[in-house]
Amino acid sequence: MFAAYRTPSAAYRHLAVETALTDADPHRMIEMLYDGAMESVARARTALASRDIPRRGAAISKAIRIIDEGLKASLDDRGGEITRNLRDLYVYMTKRLLEANLHADDEALLEVTRLLDTLRSAWKGIAPKR
């Protein structure tokens, strides 16, 4: 019924994301998904270090959703072996994130960060010239 209260900084961040999405081409949108997943895992690592279990769980859940509902869902089956390998890697990352949450495992979070960073760098490397 009522909109949730947002701090001015939260409202500004939300507006910045909406604007970036509106102006982004499909290639940039995938890059933004990688950025969002990496940011969520970083928040989970910070929450893990401070023993903030609810915040860790929320951050890991968000990273899983970005990987599963964003990155994995955007795969084109016409990509053949590359698509299959990426799908398997996304499933693996999701599994590692679940394990990280269950066992408070920073190494698993770090592993997912490294994988996301490698994929993001490769994705940026094939960006169309503007």
BELRA-V660384 format. One record per residue. RES is the residue in three letters. SS is DSSP state (@ for helix, = for strand, . for the rest). PSI is psi in radians with two decimals (999 if undefined). D_LAST is the distance of its C-alpha to the last C-alpha in Angstrom with 1 decimal. Layout:
res->RES ss->SS psi->PSI d_last->D_LAST
res->RES ss->SS psi->PSI d_last->D_LAST
This chain:
res->MET ss->. psi->-0.87 d_last->43.6
res->PHE ss->. psi->2.53 d_last->42.3
res->ALA ss->. psi->2.53 d_last->38.8
res->ALA ss->. psi->2.52 d_last->38.7
res->TYR ss->. psi->2.36 d_last->38.7
res->ARG ss->. psi->2.40 d_last->35.5
res->THR ss->. psi->2.75 d_last->35.5
res->PRO ss->@ psi->-0.67 d_last->33.4
res->SER ss->@ psi->-0.65 d_last->31.1
res->ALA ss->@ psi->-0.72 d_last->30.8
res->ALA ss->@ psi->-0.69 d_last->30.0
res->TYR ss->@ psi->-0.77 d_last->27.3
res->ARG ss->@ psi->-0.75 d_last->25.7
res->HIS ss->@ psi->-0.76 d_last->26.0
res->LEU ss->@ psi->-0.70 d_last->24.4
res->ALA ss->@ psi->-0.72 d_last->21.5
res->VAL ss->@ psi->-0.78 d_last->20.9
res->GLU ss->@ psi->-0.74 d_last->21.3
res->THR ss->@ psi->-0.76 d_last->18.8
res->ALA ss->@ psi->-0.70 d_last->16.2
res->LEU ss->@ psi->-0.70 d_last->17.0
res->THR ss->@ psi->-0.67 d_last->16.9
res->ASP ss->@ psi->-0.11 d_last->13.4
res->ALA ss->. psi->2.50 d_last->12.0
res->ASP ss->. psi->2.95 d_last->10.6
res->PRO ss->@ psi->-0.65 d_last->13.0
res->HIS ss->@ psi->-0.76 d_last->11.4
res->ARG ss->@ psi->-0.59 d_last->11.4
res->MET ss->@ psi->-0.70 d_last->15.0
res->ILE ss->@ psi->-0.73 d_last->16.3
res->GLU ss->@ psi->-0.71 d_last->15.2
res->MET ss->@ psi->-0.59 d_last->17.1
res->LEU ss->@ psi->-0.76 d_last->20.0
res->TYR ss->@ psi->-0.80 d_last->20.3
res->ASP ss->@ psi->-0.80 d_last->20.3
res->GLY ss->@ psi->-0.72 d_last->22.9
res->ALA ss->@ psi->-0.76 d_last->25.0
res->MET ss->@ psi->-0.69 d_last->25.1
res->GLU ss->@ psi->-0.71 d_last->26.0
res->SER ss->@ psi->-0.71 d_last->28.8
res->VAL ss->@ psi->-0.67 d_last->30.2
res->ALA ss->@ psi->-0.73 d_last->30.2
res->ARG ss->@ psi->-0.67 d_last->32.2
res->ALA ss->@ psi->-0.69 d_last->34.5
res->ARG ss->@ psi->-0.70 d_last->35.2
res->THR ss->@ psi->-0.77 d_last->36.1
res->ALA ss->@ psi->-0.66 d_last->38.3
res->LEU ss->@ psi->-0.79 d_last->39.9
res->ALA ss->@ psi->-0.58 d_last->40.7
res->SER ss->. psi->0.10 d_last->42.3
res->ARG ss->. psi->0.58 d_last->44.1
res->ASP ss->. psi->1.53 d_last->42.6
res->ILE ss->@ psi->-0.80 d_last->42.9
res->PRO ss->@ psi->-0.74 d_last->41.8
res->ARG ss->@ psi->-0.68 d_last->38.6
res->ARG ss->@ psi->-0.82 d_last->38.0
res->GLY ss->@ psi->-0.72 d_last->38.6
res->ALA ss->@ psi->-0.73 d_last->36.3
res->ALA ss->@ psi->-0.72 d_last->33.4
res->ILE ss->@ psi->-0.71 d_last->33.9
res->SER ss->@ psi->-0.71 d_last->34.2
res->LYS ss->@ psi->-0.74 d_last->30.9
res->ALA ss->@ psi->-0.74 d_last->29.2
res->ILE ss->@ psi->-0.77 d_last->31.0
res->ARG ss->@ psi->-0.72 d_last->29.9
res->ILE ss->@ psi->-0.77 d_last->26.2
res->ILE ss->@ psi->-0.81 d_last->26.6
res->ASP ss->@ psi->-0.88 d_last->28.8
res->GLU ss->@ psi->-0.27 d_last->27.7
res->GLY ss->@ psi->-1.22 d_last->23.9
res->LEU ss->@ psi->-0.91 d_last->22.9
res->LYS ss->@ psi->-0.69 d_last->25.8
res->ALA ss->. psi->-0.42 d_last->25.8
res->SER ss->. psi->-0.09 d_last->22.1
res->LEU ss->. psi->2.46 d_last->23.0
res->ASP ss->. psi->2.07 d_last->23.1
res->ASP ss->@ psi->-0.30 d_last->26.4
res->ARG ss->@ psi->-0.11 d_last->25.2
res->GLY ss->@ psi->-0.10 d_last->23.7
res->GLY ss->. psi->-2.27 d_last->27.3
res->GLU ss->@ psi->-0.66 d_last->28.3
res->ILE ss->@ psi->-0.77 d_last->25.0
res->THR ss->@ psi->-0.80 d_last->25.4
res->ARG ss->@ psi->-0.76 d_last->29.0
res->ASN ss->@ psi->-0.73 d_last->28.5
res->LEU ss->@ psi->-0.75 d_last->25.9
res->ARG ss->@ psi->-0.80 d_last->28.3
res->ASP ss->@ psi->-0.69 d_last->31.2
res->LEU ss->@ psi->-0.71 d_last->29.4
res->TYR ss->@ psi->-0.70 d_last->28.6
res->VAL ss->@ psi->-0.75 d_last->32.3
res->TYR ss->@ psi->-0.78 d_last->33.4
res->MET ss->@ psi->-0.72 d_last->31.4
res->THR ss->@ psi->-0.76 d_last->33.0
res->LYS ss->@ psi->-0.76 d_last->36.3
res->ARG ss->@ psi->-0.65 d_last->35.9
res->LEU ss->@ psi->-0.72 d_last->35.0
res->LEU ss->@ psi->-0.75 d_last->38.1
res->GLU ss->@ psi->-0.70 d_last->40.2
res->ALA ss->@ psi->-0.71 d_last->38.8
res->ASN ss->@ psi->-0.76 d_last->39.9
res->LEU ss->@ psi->-0.70 d_last->43.3
res->HIS ss->@ psi->0.18 d_last->44.2
res->ALA ss->. psi->0.93 d_last->42.5
res->ASP ss->. psi->1.77 d_last->40.7
res->ASP ss->@ psi->-0.55 d_last->38.3
res->GLU ss->@ psi->-0.67 d_last->37.7
res->ALA ss->@ psi->-0.71 d_last->36.4
res->LEU ss->@ psi->-0.73 d_last->34.0
res->LEU ss->@ psi->-0.68 d_last->32.8
res->GLU ss->@ psi->-0.79 d_last->32.4
res->VAL ss->@ psi->-0.69 d_last->30.1
res->THR ss->@ psi->-0.80 d_last->28.1
res->ARG ss->@ psi->-0.75 d_last->27.7
res->LEU ss->@ psi->-0.80 d_last->26.8
res->LEU ss->@ psi->-0.73 d_last->24.1
res->ASP ss->@ psi->-0.72 d_last->22.7
res->THR ss->@ psi->-0.80 d_last->22.6
res->LEU ss->@ psi->-0.73 d_last->20.9
res->ARG ss->@ psi->-0.75 d_last->18.3
res->SER ss->@ psi->-0.75 d_last->17.6
res->ALA ss->@ psi->-0.73 d_last->17.5
res->TRP ss->@ psi->-0.76 d_last->15.1
res->LYS ss->@ psi->-0.57 d_last->12.7
res->GLY ss->@ psi->-0.37 d_last->13.2
res->ILE ss->. psi->0.25 d_last->12.0
res->ALA ss->. psi->2.43 d_last->8.8
res->PRO ss->. psi->2.54 d_last->6.3
res->LYS ss->. psi->2.40 d_last->3.8
res->ARG ss->. psi->999 d_last->0.0
